[in-house]
Amino acid sequence: MVCAHNVGDPVLSSNAQLLYRFQPLDDPRWPDFLHRHPRSSVFHTAEWLTALRRTYGYEPIAITTSPPGADLQNAVVFCSVESFLTGRRLVSLPFADHCDPLLDAATDWANMVSGLGEDLHQQSQRYIEIRPTHAIDTAGLGLYSISSSCLHQIDLRPDLDTLFRNCHKSSTQRKIRRARREGLVYEEGRSPSILDSFYRLLLLTRRRHCLPPQPKKWFHSLIDCFGVALKIRVALKDKQPVAAVLTLRHKDTLLYKYGCSDAQYHNLGGVHLLLWESIREAKQDGLGVFDLGRSEWNHAGLITFKDRWGAKRSELVYLRLRSSSKGCFIPASTDWKGRIAMRMCTHLPDCILCAAGGLIYKHVG
């Protein structure tokens, strides 16, 4: 069993490896460990975990083979999701594009999964989910794939001119130049007015995609927790917001987490301007990676859009551990009830659509 009653209590896994549970938001070892580990991301940070807890009530927990008081050598961080609609489960991590288990040895994997499997049975959880960025040999571990998606990242080591030349000439480069010719104004910040502009555009975009928006409280929490590491970037035409993106910074990576726009102004290149300004800033600050986030494989247009920035593709495969029947790959949902619910989103008033997001998202993390 992993999840002992007291944080820091050792738990014996089936192969005699001691595992320890700890609360990353209270443990002073966590920030230093993330700074040291090469695969830590913005999604591992105390800022992301705190925003999740403030908005959705998810409690973070981390598992390690390092005993209390010793330097952390490895860890997997989760949030406990308790929902009467979707059940009890551990997720690493809710609403994260990816969240690597910070394990460096095959024995770490075997020990961790063995202990988690015991906890899965004893805590009556539906499943435990992890979202790694790299392929994992799941043979004999009891993990199975639930989905595959596409991750795009831009290597920022080339000079700025080369990065621009790597962009698709007849679409991306042209759109950036078009935005400048149209006189789009670039603004950035975290003020209430900038957040309002972003959220109005987000509501338009989510409605266009037949989905409710994330609750506004989520973005307030992100702003409060990340501070200067978060920026909302807005493009305006004649003082009218036409596009916006939200970026997060961690170590040498700038993450493009949310983007939204007014469809009637798409031809002006607002999103292109904002992403290029993000790249320029990241390059100026000496960052090494611009993470464009994940895309579902059936969103061909979005994948093509990211390809045209000269980004490198990789595959994200989410994994689950569960106690019952054999697992298998689960493709994108084709559930007819889900499709009807999505169509309804296009007709709901704004206030009801936003309220629906506030109710739904805490159950789907």
C-alpha positions, 0 to 999 in steps of 0.5 A: 500500500502507498497512501498511508494514513500519515504523510511520510509513513513508510509503506511496503510494496509487494517487492519489499521496496519502501515507498513514502507518501508526502504532501508536495505543497508542505515539503521544502524538498519539492522546489529544489527537487524540481529545480534539479530534475531535468524532466520537471515541468510547469505542471509539477510546480507548487503553483499549478498544484495550488491552483488546482486545489483552490479551484477544484478542491483536488488534494495533491500527493507525491510518492517516492522511495526517498525517506523523510529527511533525505534528499528526494531522488524520485517522485510521482505527483498526483491529485486525488479526484473525488467525484460522485459522477466520475468516481475516485481516482489519482491523476497525474495531473488534472488539466496538465498536457503532460506530467512526467513521473520523475523516475530515472530507473526501471526498478523505480518504475516497477516498485512504484507501480507495484505499490500503487497497485496495492493502493488501488485495491485498498482505497477502492479507486477506479484507476490511477492515471499518468501522463508521461512525455516519453515512451514507457515500457509497460510490459509486466507493469499492468499499465495500459494506454487510454489515449494518444495525442500529439505534442509540439515543441519548438527548439529555441536554440537557433537565432531569431531569424532562423526561427522565423525562416523555419515557419511556413512561408505562405501561411505563418510568416505571411500572417505575422506580417499581415498582423503588423500591416493591419496595425494590430496592437499587442498588450500583455499583463495580468490585470482584471481588464486583460483577464476580462478580454481573454475570458470573453474571447475564450467563451467565444472559442469554447462555444465555437468548439461546442464546449463550456469554458473553464471557470473564471476562478481557474484563471484567477487562481493561475494568476494569483499562484504564478504571478510574473511567470504567467502572461496573458497576451492580447491582440487588438484591432481598433481597441477591440480584442481579437485574439488572446493567449495565456503562457506559463514559464518554468525553468527554460520553457515557455508553455502556450497553455490557452489560446482564443480568438474572435473568428470574424478577425481570423484573417488578421493574424492575431494569434500568429502575432501573439505566438511570435511575440511569445517566441521573441520574448522567450528567445530574448530571455534565453529560454530553450523551449517553446511548448505548444502543448498537446493536440488530439490526432483528429484535430488535423487543422490544429496539428497543421497550424503547429507544424507550420511554426517549425515545431517538432512533433512527439507522441503523448500516450496517457496510461492507466492502472486499474484493478479490474478487467484487462485494459486496452487502447481507448480511441477518441470518444464517439459517444452519441450522448456526448455529441448531443451535449456538445451541440447544445453548447452552441445554443445556451446563453453565456451565463448558463454555459459558464455555469455549466463549466463551473459545475462540470470541470471539477468532475473531469480532471 
